[in-house]
């Protein structure tokens, strides 16, 4: 069980980690949209970055899920 003074107790660390790729995804999508007609190669690079960040975000979500499951198992052990 986390203590109240733990900075990550309310998911603060998770929120920050998830916001970083979201910011990049948003910026890459906007850039790709602007470059689509004038610079298709640049738009492609922006879309590649977007795909990379979506993959990063997916890994973060899997890690969060796995840690939540681990915490549930540990908590269940102590309730016995």
PyMOL Python script that loads the backbone (N, CA, C, O; Angstrom):
from pymol import cmd

cmd.read_pdbstr("""\
ATOM      1  N   UNK A   1       0.839  -1.185   0.000  1.00  0.00           N
ATOM      2  CA  UNK A   1       0.000   0.000   0.000  1.00  0.00           C
ATOM      3  C   UNK A   1       0.886   1.251   0.000  1.00  0.00           C
ATOM      4  O   UNK A   1       1.886   1.318   0.714  1.00  0.00           O
ATOM      5  N   UNK A   2       0.509   2.215  -0.793  1.00  0.00           N
ATOM      6  CA  UNK A   2       1.323   3.432  -0.903  1.00  0.00           C
ATOM      7  C   UNK A   2       0.993   4.412   0.210  1.00  0.00           C
ATOM      8  O   UNK A   2      -0.140   4.493   0.685  1.00  0.00           O
ATOM      9  N   UNK A   3       2.002   5.142   0.604  1.00  0.00           N
ATOM     10  CA  UNK A   3       1.803   6.181   1.610  1.00  0.00           C
ATOM     11  C   UNK A   3       1.286   7.440   0.956  1.00  0.00           C
ATOM     12  O   UNK A   3       1.476   7.648  -0.242  1.00  0.00           O
ATOM     13  N   UNK A   4       0.636   8.274   1.733  1.00  0.00           N
ATOM     14  CA  UNK A   4       0.076   9.523   1.204  1.00  0.00           C
ATOM     15  C   UNK A   4       1.130  10.484   0.687  1.00  0.00           C
ATOM     16  O   UNK A   4       0.859  11.259  -0.231  1.00  0.00           O
ATOM     17  N   UNK A   5       2.330  10.451   1.257  1.00  0.00           N
ATOM     18  CA  UNK A   5       3.359  11.389   0.827  1.00  0.00           C
ATOM     19  C   UNK A   5       4.148  10.876  -0.380  1.00  0.00           C
ATOM     20  O   UNK A   5       5.082  11.535  -0.837  1.00  0.00           O
ATOM     21  N   UNK A   6       3.777   9.715  -0.891  1.00  0.00           N
ATOM     22  CA  UNK A   6       4.416   9.163  -2.084  1.00  0.00           C
ATOM     23  C   UNK A   6       3.958   9.976  -3.296  1.00  0.00           C
ATOM     24  O   UNK A   6       2.757  10.040  -3.560  1.00  0.00           O
ATOM     25  N   UNK A   7       4.889  10.607  -4.053  1.00  0.00           N
ATOM     26  CA  UNK A   7       4.487  11.459  -5.181  1.00  0.00           C
ATOM     27  C   UNK A   7       3.786  10.693  -6.291  1.00  0.00           C
ATOM     28  O   UNK A   7       3.071  11.290  -7.096  1.00  0.00           O
ATOM     29  N   UNK A   8       3.979   9.383  -6.347  1.00  0.00           N
ATOM     30  CA  UNK A   8       3.334   8.584  -7.384  1.00  0.00           C
ATOM     31  C   UNK A   8       2.078   7.875  -6.883  1.00  0.00           C
ATOM     32  O   UNK A   8       1.503   7.065  -7.609  1.00  0.00           O
ATOM     33  N   UNK A   9       1.650   8.162  -5.674  1.00  0.00           N
ATOM     34  CA  UNK A   9       0.510   7.468  -5.089  1.00  0.00           C
ATOM     35  C   UNK A   9      -0.761   7.641  -5.904  1.00  0.00           C
ATOM     36  O   UNK A   9      -1.573   6.719  -5.985  1.00  0.00           O
ATOM     37  N   UNK A  10      -0.940   8.784  -6.495  1.00  0.00           N
ATOM     38  CA  UNK A  10      -2.135   9.033  -7.293  1.00  0.00           C
ATOM     39  C   UNK A  10      -1.860   8.943  -8.785  1.00  0.00           C
ATOM     40  O   UNK A  10      -2.594   9.515  -9.590  1.00  0.00           O
ATOM     41  N   UNK A  11      -0.833   8.244  -9.147  1.00  0.00           N
ATOM     42  CA  UNK A  11      -0.529   8.070 -10.565  1.00  0.00           C
ATOM     43  C   UNK A  11       0.186   9.246 -11.198  1.00  0.00           C
ATOM     44  O   UNK A  11       0.228   9.347 -12.424  1.00  0.00           O
ATOM     45  N   UNK A  12       0.751  10.137 -10.397  1.00  0.00           N
ATOM     46  CA  UNK A  12       1.430  11.312 -10.945  1.00  0.00           C
ATOM     47  C   UNK A  12       2.514  10.967 -11.938  1.00  0.00           C
ATOM     48  O   UNK A  12       2.630  11.613 -12.979  1.00  0.00           O
ATOM     49  N   UNK A  13       3.308   9.963 -11.633  1.00  0.00           N
ATOM     50  CA  UNK A  13       4.365   9.544 -12.544  1.00  0.00           C
ATOM     51  C   UNK A  13       3.796   8.978 -13.833  1.00  0.00           C
ATOM     52  O   UNK A  13       4.325   9.221 -14.918  1.00  0.00           O
ATOM     53  N   UNK A  14       2.711   8.219 -13.704  1.00  0.00           N
ATOM     54  CA  UNK A  14       2.069   7.625 -14.888  1.00  0.00           C
ATOM     55  C   UNK A  14       1.497   8.704 -15.789  1.00  0.00           C
ATOM     56  O   UNK A  14       1.632   8.645 -17.011  1.00  0.00           O
ATOM     57  N   UNK A  15       0.865   9.679 -15.182  1.00  0.00           N
ATOM     58  CA  UNK A  15       0.258  10.755 -15.968  1.00  0.00           C
ATOM     59  C   UNK A  15       1.324  11.467 -16.784  1.00  0.00           C
ATOM     60  O   UNK A  15       1.130  11.727 -17.971  1.00  0.00           O
ATOM     61  N   UNK A  16       2.429  11.779 -16.165  1.00  0.00           N
ATOM     62  CA  UNK A  16       3.513  12.469 -16.859  1.00  0.00           C
ATOM     63  C   UNK A  16       4.057  11.617 -17.998  1.00  0.00           C
ATOM     64  O   UNK A  16       4.292  12.118 -19.097  1.00  0.00           O
ATOM     65  N   UNK A  17       4.255  10.338 -17.734  1.00  0.00           N
ATOM     66  CA  UNK A  17       4.791   9.435 -18.757  1.00  0.00           C
ATOM     67  C   UNK A  17       3.837   9.286 -19.935  1.00  0.00           C
ATOM     68  O   UNK A  17       4.284   9.135 -21.072  1.00  0.00           O
ATOM     69  N   UNK A  18       2.530   9.326 -19.683  1.00  0.00           N
ATOM     70  CA  UNK A  18       1.553   9.200 -20.767  1.00  0.00           C
ATOM     71  C   UNK A  18       1.369  10.502 -21.541  1.00  0.00           C
ATOM     72  O   UNK A  18       1.059  10.485 -22.732  1.00  0.00           O
ATOM     73  N   UNK A  19       1.560  11.629 -20.859  1.00  0.00           N
ATOM     74  CA  UNK A  19       1.384  12.921 -21.535  1.00  0.00           C
ATOM     75  C   UNK A  19       2.492  13.198 -22.537  1.00  0.00           C
ATOM     76  O   UNK A  19       2.244  13.824 -23.567  1.00  0.00           O
ATOM     77  N   UNK A  20       3.698  12.747 -22.261  1.00  0.00           N
ATOM     78  CA  UNK A  20       4.811  13.001 -23.178  1.00  0.00           C
ATOM     79  C   UNK A  20       4.526  12.458 -24.577  1.00  0.00           C
ATOM     80  O   UNK A  20       4.624  13.213 -25.544  1.00  0.00           O
ATOM     81  N   UNK A  21       4.175  11.168 -24.720  1.00  0.00           N
ATOM     82  CA  UNK A  21       3.900  10.703 -26.076  1.00  0.00           C
ATOM     83  C   UNK A  21       2.654  11.345 -26.674  1.00  0.00           C
ATOM     84  O   UNK A  21       2.590  11.532 -27.889  1.00  0.00           O
ATOM     85  N   UNK A  22       1.671  11.686 -25.859  1.00  0.00           N
ATOM     86  CA  UNK A  22       0.474  12.341 -26.393  1.00  0.00           C
ATOM     87  C   UNK A  22       0.816  13.700 -26.994  1.00  0.00           C
ATOM     88  O   UNK A  22       0.282  14.075 -28.038  1.00  0.00           O
ATOM     89  N   UNK A  23       1.686  14.417 -26.350  1.00  0.00           N
ATOM     90  CA  UNK A  23       2.115  15.716 -26.867  1.00  0.00           C
ATOM     91  C   UNK A  23       2.822  15.544 -28.208  1.00  0.00           C
ATOM     92  O   UNK A  23       2.576  16.294 -29.152  1.00  0.00           O
ATOM     93  N   UNK A  24       3.700  14.551 -28.280  1.00  0.00           N
ATOM     94  CA  UNK A  24       4.419  14.290 -29.525  1.00  0.00           C
ATOM     95  C   UNK A  24       3.467  13.819 -30.618  1.00  0.00           C
ATOM     96  O   UNK A  24       3.589  14.233 -31.770  1.00  0.00           O
ATOM     97  N   UNK A  25       2.528  12.964 -30.265  1.00  0.00           N
ATOM     98  CA  UNK A  25       1.544  12.469 -31.233  1.00  0.00           C
ATOM     99  C   UNK A  25       0.746  13.632 -31.809  1.00  0.00           C
ATOM    100  O   UNK A  25       0.560  13.724 -33.022  1.00  0.00           O
ATOM    101  N   UNK A  26       0.284  14.504 -30.951  1.00  0.00           N
ATOM    102  CA  UNK A  26      -0.502  15.649 -31.391  1.00  0.00           C
ATOM    103  C   UNK A  26       0.316  16.549 -32.319  1.00  0.00           C
ATOM    104  O   UNK A  26      -0.165  16.960 -33.375  1.00  0.00           O
ATOM    105  N   UNK A  27       1.540  16.849 -31.925  1.00  0.00           N
ATOM    106  CA  UNK A  27       2.404  17.693 -32.747  1.00  0.00           C
ATOM    107  C   UNK A  27       2.730  17.044 -34.078  1.00  0.00           C
ATOM    108  O   UNK A  27       2.737  17.718 -35.107  1.00  0.00           O
ATOM    109  N   UNK A  28       2.998  15.752 -34.077  1.00  0.00           N
ATOM    110  CA  UNK A  28       3.317  15.040 -35.315  1.00  0.00           C
ATOM    111  C   UNK A  28       2.129  15.007 -36.261  1.00  0.00           C
ATOM    112  O   UNK A  28       2.289  15.163 -37.472  1.00  0.00           O
ATOM    113  N   UNK A  29       0.942  14.805 -35.716  1.00  0.00           N
ATOM    114  CA  UNK A  29      -0.265  14.787 -36.548  1.00  0.00           C
ATOM    115  C   UNK A  29      -0.500  16.158 -37.185  1.00  0.00           C
ATOM    116  O   UNK A  29      -0.825  16.250 -38.369  1.00  0.00           O
ATOM    117  N   UNK A  30      -0.335  17.220 -36.397  1.00  0.00           N
ATOM    118  CA  UNK A  30      -0.521  18.571 -36.923  1.00  0.00           C
ATOM    119  C   UNK A  30       0.515  18.880 -38.006  1.00  0.00           C
ATOM    120  O   UNK A  30       0.187  19.465 -39.039  1.00  0.00           O
ATOM    121  N   UNK A  31       1.764  18.486 -37.764  1.00  0.00           N
ATOM    122  CA  UNK A  31       2.827  18.715 -38.737  1.00  0.00           C
ATOM    123  C   UNK A  31       2.552  17.938 -40.026  1.00  0.00           C
ATOM    124  O   UNK A  31       2.687  18.483 -41.122  1.00  0.00           O
ATOM    125  N   UNK A  32       2.170  16.678 -39.896  1.00  0.00           N
ATOM    126  CA  UNK A  32       1.886  15.858 -41.079  1.00  0.00           C
ATOM    127  C   UNK A  32       0.757  16.472 -41.896  1.00  0.00           C
ATOM    128  O   UNK A  32       0.814  16.492 -43.125  1.00  0.00           O
ATOM    129  N   UNK A  33      -0.254  16.967 -41.221  1.00  0.00           N
ATOM    130  CA  UNK A  33      -1.383  17.596 -41.918  1.00  0.00           C
ATOM    131  C   UNK A  33      -0.916  18.812 -42.723  1.00  0.00           C
ATOM    132  O   UNK A  33      -1.329  19.007 -43.866  1.00  0.00           O
ATOM    133  N   UNK A  34      -0.048  19.627 -42.112  1.00  0.00           N
ATOM    134  CA  UNK A  34       0.459  20.823 -42.807  1.00  0.00           C
ATOM    135  C   UNK A  34       1.362  20.460 -43.990  1.00  0.00           C
ATOM    136  O   UNK A  34       1.344  21.131 -45.022  1.00  0.00           O
ATOM    137  N   UNK A  35       2.149  19.395 -43.830  1.00  0.00           N
ATOM    138  CA  UNK A  35       3.139  19.026 -44.839  1.00  0.00           C
ATOM    139  C   UNK A  35       2.594  18.123 -45.941  1.00  0.00           C
ATOM    140  O   UNK A  35       3.263  17.907 -46.952  1.00  0.00           O
ATOM    141  N   UNK A  36       1.415  17.608 -45.759  1.00  0.00           N
ATOM    142  CA  UNK A  36       0.880  16.603 -46.667  1.00  0.00           C
ATOM    143  C   UNK A  36       0.980  17.004 -48.135  1.00  0.00           C
ATOM    144  O   UNK A  36       1.395  16.194 -48.964  1.00  0.00           O
ATOM    145  N   UNK A  37       0.610  18.229 -48.469  1.00  0.00           N
ATOM    146  CA  UNK A  37       0.643  18.675 -49.867  1.00  0.00           C
ATOM    147  C   UNK A  37       2.006  19.221 -50.283  1.00  0.00           C
ATOM    148  O   UNK A  37       2.478  18.946 -51.386  1.00  0.00           O
ATOM    149  N   UNK A  38       2.636  19.991 -49.403  1.00  0.00           N
ATOM    150  CA  UNK A  38       3.877  20.667 -49.789  1.00  0.00           C
ATOM    151  C   UNK A  38       5.123  19.794 -49.661  1.00  0.00           C
ATOM    152  O   UNK A  38       6.073  19.968 -50.424  1.00  0.00           O
ATOM    153  N   UNK A  39       5.135  18.864 -48.715  1.00  0.00           N
ATOM    154  CA  UNK A  39       6.322  18.043 -48.462  1.00  0.00           C
ATOM    155  C   UNK A  39       5.896  16.646 -48.014  1.00  0.00           C
ATOM    156  O   UNK A  39       5.938  16.341 -46.822  1.00  0.00           O
ATOM    157  N   UNK A  40       5.487  15.798 -48.954  1.00  0.00           N
ATOM    158  CA  UNK A  40       5.012  14.458 -48.592  1.00  0.00           C
ATOM    159  C   UNK A  40       6.040  13.638 -47.794  1.00  0.00           C
ATOM    160  O   UNK A  40       5.668  12.868 -46.909  1.00  0.00           O
ATOM    161  N   UNK A  41       7.322  13.805 -48.108  1.00  0.00           N
ATOM    162  CA  UNK A  41       8.352  13.066 -47.362  1.00  0.00           C
ATOM    163  C   UNK A  41       8.398  13.530 -45.908  1.00  0.00           C
ATOM    164  O   UNK A  41       8.523  12.719 -44.990  1.00  0.00           O
ATOM    165  N   UNK A  42       8.296  14.833 -45.713  1.00  0.00           N
ATOM    166  CA  UNK A  42       8.265  15.376 -44.345  1.00  0.00           C
ATOM    167  C   UNK A  42       7.032  14.909 -43.597  1.00  0.00           C
ATOM    168  O   UNK A  42       7.093  14.621 -42.402  1.00  0.00           O
ATOM    169  N   UNK A  43       5.912  14.833 -44.301  1.00  0.00           N
ATOM    170  CA  UNK A  43       4.677  14.332 -43.685  1.00  0.00           C
ATOM    171  C   UNK A  43       4.860  12.875 -43.285  1.00  0.00           C
ATOM    172  O   UNK A  43       4.401  12.448 -42.225  1.00  0.00           O
ATOM    173  N   UNK A  44       5.536  12.117 -44.146  1.00  0.00           N
ATOM    174  CA  UNK A  44       5.803  10.711 -43.835  1.00  0.00           C
ATOM    175  C   UNK A  44       6.664  10.557 -42.596  1.00  0.00           C
ATOM    176  O   UNK A  44       6.429   9.670 -41.776  1.00  0.00           O
ATOM    177  N   UNK A  45       7.669  11.426 -42.459  1.00  0.00           N
ATOM    178  CA  UNK A  45       8.527  11.385 -41.264  1.00  0.00           C
ATOM    179  C   UNK A  45       7.726  11.726 -40.008  1.00  0.00           C
ATOM    180  O   UNK A  45       7.912  11.105 -38.962  1.00  0.00           O
ATOM    181  N   UNK A  46       6.845  12.702 -40.113  1.00  0.00           N
ATOM    182  CA  UNK A  46       6.006  13.072 -38.971  1.00  0.00           C
ATOM    183  C   UNK A  46       5.087  11.915 -38.591  1.00  0.00           C
ATOM    184  O   UNK A  46       4.860  11.656 -37.409  1.00  0.00           O
ATOM    185  N   UNK A  47       4.565  11.225 -39.590  1.00  0.00           N
ATOM    186  CA  UNK A  47       3.695  10.079 -39.316  1.00  0.00           C
ATOM    187  C   UNK A  47       4.490   8.916 -38.722  1.00  0.00           C
ATOM    188  O   UNK A  47       3.975   8.184 -37.877  1.00  0.00           O
ATOM    189  N   UNK A  48       5.737   8.741 -39.154  1.00  0.00           N
ATOM    190  CA  UNK A  48       6.595   7.713 -38.554  1.00  0.00           C
ATOM    191  C   UNK A  48       6.807   7.993 -37.066  1.00  0.00           C
ATOM    192  O   UNK A  48       6.762   7.083 -36.239  1.00  0.00           O
ATOM    193  N   UNK A  49       7.038   9.259 -36.742  1.00  0.00           N
ATOM    194  CA  UNK A  49       7.210   9.658 -35.336  1.00  0.00           C
ATOM    195  C   UNK A  49       5.934   9.386 -34.551  1.00  0.00           C
ATOM    196  O   UNK A  49       5.982   8.927 -33.409  1.00  0.00           O
ATOM    197  N   UNK A  50       4.798   9.670 -35.168  1.00  0.00           N
ATOM    198  CA  UNK A  50       3.512   9.429 -34.520  1.00  0.00           C
ATOM    199  C   UNK A  50       3.353   7.940 -34.203  1.00  0.00           C
ATOM    200  O   UNK A  50       2.969   7.583 -33.090  1.00  0.00           O
ATOM    201  N   UNK A  51       3.646   7.077 -35.168  1.00  0.00           N
ATOM    202  CA  UNK A  51       3.530   5.629 -34.963  1.00  0.00           C
ATOM    203  C   UNK A  51       4.479   5.171 -33.851  1.00  0.00           C
ATOM    204  O   UNK A  51       4.114   4.335 -33.025  1.00  0.00           O
ATOM    205  N   UNK A  52       5.686   5.717 -33.835  1.00  0.00           N
ATOM    206  CA  UNK A  52       6.664   5.361 -32.796  1.00  0.00           C
ATOM    207  C   UNK A  52       6.126   5.721 -31.403  1.00  0.00           C
ATOM    208  O   UNK A  52       6.254   4.933 -30.466  1.00  0.00           O
ATOM    209  N   UNK A  53       5.533   6.894 -31.269  1.00  0.00           N
ATOM    210  CA  UNK A  53       5.021   7.334 -29.974  1.00  0.00           C
ATOM    211  C   UNK A  53       3.782   6.543 -29.548  1.00  0.00           C
ATOM    212  O   UNK A  53       3.577   6.307 -28.357  1.00  0.00           O
ATOM    213  N   UNK A  54       2.962   6.134 -30.509  1.00  0.00           N
ATOM    214  CA  UNK A  54       1.819   5.277 -30.179  1.00  0.00           C
ATOM    215  C   UNK A  54       2.332   3.949 -29.619  1.00  0.00           C
ATOM    216  O   UNK A  54       1.772   3.425 -28.656  1.00  0.00           O
ATOM    217  N   UNK A  55       3.383   3.409 -30.211  1.00  0.00           N
ATOM    218  CA  UNK A  55       3.986   2.179 -29.695  1.00  0.00           C
ATOM    219  C   UNK A  55       4.531   2.371 -28.289  1.00  0.00           C
ATOM    220  O   UNK A  55       4.366   1.501 -27.433  1.00  0.00           O
ATOM    221  N   UNK A  56       5.177   3.502 -28.047  1.00  0.00           N
ATOM    222  CA  UNK A  56       5.704   3.808 -26.708  1.00  0.00           C
ATOM    223  C   UNK A  56       4.566   3.884 -25.692  1.00  0.00           C
ATOM    224  O   UNK A  56       4.664   3.358 -24.584  1.00  0.00           O
ATOM    225  N   UNK A  57       3.487   4.551 -26.096  1.00  0.00           N
ATOM    226  CA  UNK A  57       2.355   4.686 -25.201  1.00  0.00           C
ATOM    227  C   UNK A  57       1.733   3.319 -24.896  1.00  0.00           C
ATOM    228  O   UNK A  57       1.336   3.054 -23.761  1.00  0.00           O
ATOM    229  N   UNK A  58       1.653   2.466 -25.898  1.00  0.00           N
ATOM    230  CA  UNK A  58       1.120   1.128 -25.689  1.00  0.00           C
ATOM    231  C   UNK A  58       1.955   0.370 -24.660  1.00  0.00           C
ATOM    232  O   UNK A  58       1.404  -0.300 -23.787  1.00  0.00           O
ATOM    233  N   UNK A  59       3.275   0.470 -24.758  1.00  0.00           N
ATOM    234  CA  UNK A  59       4.146  -0.195 -23.784  1.00  0.00           C
ATOM    235  C   UNK A  59       3.929   0.354 -22.376  1.00  0.00           C
ATOM    236  O   UNK A  59       3.921  -0.406 -21.407  1.00  0.00           O
ATOM    237  N   UNK A  60       3.755   1.667 -22.261  1.00  0.00           N
ATOM    238  CA  UNK A  60       3.502   2.270 -20.953  1.00  0.00           C
ATOM    239  C   UNK A  60       2.192   1.767 -20.359  1.00  0.00           C
ATOM    240  O   UNK A  60       2.116   1.487 -19.163  1.00  0.00           O
ATOM    241  N   UNK A  61       1.173   1.654 -21.185  1.00  0.00           N
ATOM    242  CA  UNK A  61      -0.126   1.181 -20.702  1.00  0.00           C
ATOM    243  C   UNK A  61      -0.028  -0.273 -20.258  1.00  0.00           C
ATOM    244  O   UNK A  61      -0.611  -0.651 -19.242  1.00  0.00           O
ATOM    245  N   UNK A  62       0.695  -1.083 -21.003  1.00  0.00           N
ATOM    246  CA  UNK A  62       0.897  -2.484 -20.607  1.00  0.00           C
ATOM    247  C   UNK A  62       1.622  -2.549 -19.269  1.00  0.00           C
ATOM    248  O   UNK A  62       1.272  -3.355 -18.406  1.00  0.00           O
ATOM    249  N   UNK A  63       2.635  -1.698 -19.096  1.00  0.00           N
ATOM    250  CA  UNK A  63       3.384  -1.678 -17.835  1.00  0.00           C
ATOM    251  C   UNK A  63       2.479  -1.267 -16.669  1.00  0.00           C
ATOM    252  O   UNK A  63       2.551  -1.852 -15.588  1.00  0.00           O
ATOM    253  N   UNK A  64       1.646  -0.280 -16.886  1.00  0.00           N
ATOM    254  CA  UNK A  64       0.714   0.157 -15.841  1.00  0.00           C
ATOM    255  C   UNK A  64      -0.232  -0.988 -15.480  1.00  0.00           C
ATOM    256  O   UNK A  64      -0.463  -1.267 -14.304  1.00  0.00           O
ATOM    257  N   UNK A  65      -0.773  -1.645 -16.501  1.00  0.00           N
ATOM    258  CA  UNK A  65      -1.675  -2.769 -16.256  1.00  0.00           C
ATOM    259  C   UNK A  65      -0.984  -3.865 -15.454  1.00  0.00           C
ATOM    260  O   UNK A  65      -1.547  -4.387 -14.492  1.00  0.00           O
ATOM    261  N   UNK A  66       0.239  -4.211 -15.853  1.00  0.00           N
ATOM    262  CA  UNK A  66       0.976  -5.276 -15.162  1.00  0.00           C
ATOM    263  C   UNK A  66       1.281  -4.898 -13.722  1.00  0.00           C
ATOM    264  O   UNK A  66       1.183  -5.739 -12.828  1.00  0.00           O
ATOM    265  N   UNK A  67       1.647  -3.652 -13.487  1.00  0.00           N
ATOM    266  CA  UNK A  67       1.925  -3.216 -12.103  1.00  0.00           C
ATOM    267  C   UNK A  67       0.658  -3.233 -11.258  1.00  0.00           C
ATOM    268  O   UNK A  67       0.706  -3.572 -10.076  1.00  0.00           O
ATOM    269  N   UNK A  68      -0.466  -2.872 -11.851  1.00  0.00           N
ATOM    270  CA  UNK A  68      -1.731  -2.906 -11.117  1.00  0.00           C
ATOM    271  C   UNK A  68      -2.078  -4.342 -10.747  1.00  0.00           C
ATOM    272  O   UNK A  68      -2.530  -4.604  -9.632  1.00  0.00           O
ATOM    273  N   UNK A  69      -1.872  -5.264 -11.665  1.00  0.00           N
ATOM    274  CA  UNK A  69      -2.125  -6.680 -11.370  1.00  0.00           C
ATOM    275  C   UNK A  69      -1.204  -7.174 -10.261  1.00  0.00           C
ATOM    276  O   UNK A  69      -1.646  -7.872  -9.348  1.00  0.00           O
ATOM    277  N   UNK A  70       0.085  -6.810 -10.339  1.00  0.00           N
ATOM    278  CA  UNK A  70       1.029  -7.217  -9.301  1.00  0.00           C
ATOM    279  C   UNK A  70       0.602  -6.674  -7.946  1.00  0.00           C
ATOM    280  O   UNK A  70       0.655  -7.388  -6.944  1.00  0.00           O
ATOM    281  N   UNK A  71       0.184  -5.429  -7.909  1.00  0.00           N
ATOM    282  CA  UNK A  71      -0.249  -4.819  -6.650  1.00  0.00           C
ATOM    283  C   UNK A  71      -1.467  -5.545  -6.096  1.00  0.00           C
ATOM    284  O   UNK A  71      -1.569  -5.745  -4.885  1.00  0.00           O
ATOM    285  N   UNK A  72      -2.384  -5.938  -6.960  1.00  0.00           N
ATOM    286  CA  UNK A  72      -3.569  -6.665  -6.512  1.00  0.00           C
ATOM    287  C   UNK A  72      -3.177  -8.006  -5.918  1.00  0.00           C
ATOM    288  O   UNK A  72      -3.734  -8.422  -4.902  1.00  0.00           O
ATOM    289  N   UNK A  73      -2.209  -8.698  -6.550  1.00  0.00           N
ATOM    290  CA  UNK A  73      -1.763  -9.989  -6.030  1.00  0.00           C
ATOM    291  C   UNK A  73      -1.096  -9.849  -4.665  1.00  0.00           C
ATOM    292  O   UNK A  73      -1.354 -10.644  -3.761  1.00  0.00           O
ATOM    293  N   UNK A  74      -0.251  -8.852  -4.518  1.00  0.00           N
ATOM    294  CA  UNK A  74       0.436  -8.625  -3.253  1.00  0.00           C
ATOM    295  C   UNK A  74      -0.585  -8.287  -2.170  1.00  0.00           C
ATOM    296  O   UNK A  74      -0.515  -8.808  -1.057  1.00  0.00           O
ATOM    297  N   UNK A  75      -1.515  -7.428  -2.498  1.00  0.00           N
ATOM    298  CA  UNK A  75      -2.545  -7.039  -1.543  1.00  0.00           C
ATOM    299  C   UNK A  75      -3.371  -8.251  -1.128  1.00  0.00           C
ATOM    300  O   UNK A  75      -3.701  -8.394   0.050  1.00  0.00           O
ATOM    301  N   UNK A  76      -3.705  -9.109  -2.056  1.00  0.00           N
ATOM    302  CA  UNK A  76      -4.484 -10.321  -1.763  1.00  0.00           C
ATOM    303  C   UNK A  76      -3.707 -11.248  -0.829  1.00  0.00           C
ATOM    304  O   UNK A  76      -4.306 -11.885   0.037  1.00  0.00           O
ATOM    305  N   UNK A  77      -2.395 -11.333  -0.986  1.00  0.00           N
ATOM    306  CA  UNK A  77      -1.588 -12.184  -0.125  1.00  0.00           C
ATOM    307  C   UNK A  77      -1.631 -11.724   1.337  1.00  0.00           C
ATOM    308  O   UNK A  77      -1.655 -12.540   2.258  1.00  0.00           O
ATOM    309  N   UNK A  78      -1.640 -10.406   1.529  1.00  0.00           N
ATOM    310  CA  UNK A  78      -1.641  -9.862   2.886  1.00  0.00           C
ATOM    311  C   UNK A  78      -3.018  -9.928   3.542  1.00  0.00           C
ATOM    312  O   UNK A  78      -3.124  -9.801   4.762  1.00  0.00           O
ATOM    313  N   UNK A  79      -4.052 -10.119   2.764  1.00  0.00           N
ATOM    314  CA  UNK A  79      -5.396 -10.215   3.323  1.00  0.00           C
ATOM    315  C   UNK A  79      -5.693 -11.601   3.868  1.00  0.00           C
ATOM    316  O   UNK A  79      -6.673 -11.789   4.588  1.00  0.00           O
ATOM    317  N   UNK A  80      -4.858 -12.566   3.532  1.00  0.00           N
ATOM    318  CA  UNK A  80      -5.080 -13.956   3.995  1.00  0.00           C
ATOM    319  C   UNK A  80      -4.887 -14.098   5.453  1.00  0.00           C
ATOM    320  O   UNK A  80      -5.035 -15.195   5.991  1.00  0.00           O
TER     321      UNK A  80
END
""", "prot")
cmd.dss("prot")
cmd.show_as("cartoon", "prot")
cmd.util.cbc("prot")
cmd.orient("prot")
